[in-house]
């Protein structure tokens, strides 16, 4: 199948780079998003997110006529759904965005099309998507009931790219492709092979769903180990960064880095999808979530103890993003920490975040966003929350008279 027109539903951190990758292979790509401003920005050849190299790719794709964005889905040969899967109360997966995206494309589906779910999803979500589509289009057959003979093909191919390295990883990473049937998987593999240079490995949809969740839970558990070590080392007066460097000299040891907690919309979220579907068995995975969330509270208490030494302390909080050198503030532990310190009126707080122009809603009116130079000058305490490159370059002499809480180990 030649896939003349490819439609990407959701033009965010995954959907937009994926759309640009197909467009770079001269495919006609129609991107769909519910945000008018995202659609307008993209149609001008610009981008609404920060990701290295993406601006050039999108600009080229739009000006050469390969990529166009729209609010309303149009007919295509392949549909890729890349919308958020957050969790709602009780850490339960919220599939409402996938459901809304499915319902929006259902009217334009035609016999022979393939629909691929890219969003990270709990086990069974691809089957649900197929059922929602089937409900909307009783005139077409779907793999759940028609098996290999269905009119519409359905597969799950979870995205696995690392924010900050998306353009390279999108092309080079292997892809796990879970077809609802063998034929669905094979067709999805043909689709991804348009731009993926890594291996495209076939499995069933449930295994592909669980594979993605297992990867992120694996990382969460390993970060929890590093975070727990950091708290143990504080108690025992040992420099955890040196300890980890030394332990990692062992050929079979590779400890990750402690931080202020785990953020982002993936690693802090996806393990809950496993816990939700197997609550009695997922003990280690649940505990790791608790350790990583607990690390943020630990940093807050550490900072409060230092602030108590001053009459009118000023704290410079360096970084709000969920990790280094990106503008993504989703589920960022840095924001929770700053927010709580501000709510408890622990100090006057100035914030530096080189990757955003305005404070997130949660912090507006509570803290001041300022430049690195003036924040450090004003501060009694410097709370380093994100290891952005701008902070690594700080002249250490400017920190000499300050108390430091260095959650990322860049000053030690
Ligand atoms: N972190 C640490 N210490 C470390 C590594 C990370 O505290 O040693 C923290 C980061 O600061 C951040 C959080 O963990 O707050 C997550 O960052 P990350 O770089 O580990 O991962 P993400 O969320 O940017 O991307 C992950 C990746 N998954 C894995 O590495 C298994 C990526 O490949 C996935 O595509 C992505 O989740 C996703 O979309 O699911």
Boltz pocket constraint, residues with backbone or C-beta under 6 A from the ligand:
constraints:
  - pocket:
      binder: B
      contacts: [[A, 120], [A, 159], [A, 160], [A, 161], [A, 162], [A, 163], [A, 215], [A, 216], [A, 219], [A, 223], [A, 256], [A, 257], [A, 258], [A, 259], [A, 260], [A, 261], [A, 262], [A, 263], [A, 264], [A, 265], [A, 266], [A, 267], [A, 322], [A, 323], [A, 324]]
      max_distance: 6.0
